[in-house]
């Protein structure tokens, strides 16, 4: 078995972690080697990966190849970007799926919700903080009438078997959360946990995005887990919301405790 190539620059020298598309940069003079371009100075053809990667259908850099600018050794290059890496491919996949999610709910807004009294005209549909979570992808979806935690299936699943309306409790470090199964034409199957609905407390899209990012941080913080009965805490939070409001403060923002607990008992609206 051929030993994986090693170099000093990145990934603790583990060359096997880069792909054939990796763009490399000399750490001495910052010269960039792009496989798509090759190297005219040594007649290295376009399509030649930086490292001799097993199974790649490309030519290899000459063994004595050095930096065309400073003569630095092959091992002195670092990964500048790697569009072929697993992380880059996952990032592209998440971007594609969240784009479909936003398009789907923007269509709902224009078709059904635009003139509804629950709409907060200061807001628009936006996906915030989506990231891999186990075999799925987790993030927050903001819309003018709700803010939900959203779980999308990973690249190896489609969740088409989900039955809209079924409920599922999913555990996070901060507690257990009830998600509602649903399915949309562009998105396919997904799971949603209501955080806020309606969205009248938010004065701007920026404020809603800040709260969404706080949700994603607080969700994985075990310190937010209630030590008492969560159902009682949820009821108490809802009762507090129904009480006469205090004197308003400038640009009030929901607290992390409220955004992590109070929304759990809410009824989803178009989620």
Phi, psi and omega in degrees: 000129182289132179289138181297140179297152179232149176210164187279331198293316189215165177055036179055034178082004183273094182295338181294346182275352178260157181259175179294343181267001185298130175266126188248153181228132177293127182280357178266310185240359178070019173294139183255130171254116180251118181303331181291340182257322185081206183214104182298330185295334179240015180055040174273120186286151172305142182097008180264115180292157182295316180253156177282090185267126181303134175087357179276138185274033183245167171289166179249152172298144176302146182301330182262016181294137176227171180299126181296338184270313187238354181080010179299148183293156176312320185287350184272006181267148179241156177288120175275313174200154182220085182295347180264000182288161179299321180295319180293320179296320178294320178299318178295321180294316179298318179299319180295316182289321179290329175298319178294322179298313180296318180297319181297313183280338171292323176296319177300317181302311183288327184277325190233328196253344190310317185260009180285145183293341181281354184287133171261106186293348179281352187246159172222169183288130180207138175265131186232130168069024182292134185207158177299140176218099186063230178270005183241188177230131186239141174191190180242134175251124175259135173222164181296351181233000177198164167227122184233145161287136182233131171250124175250150178293151176286179184299338184264010181215166177227351177056028180292341180279354179298139178260115180307133179100339177290149183249151180215130177267125182240133184271138172230165179305329182275352179149187180258135186233140181268120178252144177257130178284144178203175181208137177231159186299311183277324185277325189083209180285142176203169179235138185229138175239120184288129175254310179220137173190120359286189187248031186292340181285347186264132183265345183201163176295322180299318179295318179297320179294319178299318178294319179300318178292324176296323176302312183296327177285314184291332181301326184258013179258110183297340179293342178277355180288128179289136179276346178256187181297122184292326179299318178295321180294321179296314179299318181296321179295319179293320178297322178294325178293328182279348179290158178306132184291148175286175177301130183294144174256168180293125176046060182296140178236135178301143179283163178299319181299317181292316184289338179272332185252317191293331183283350188292332182268001184287150175273125181298144175241115183052046178248000000 
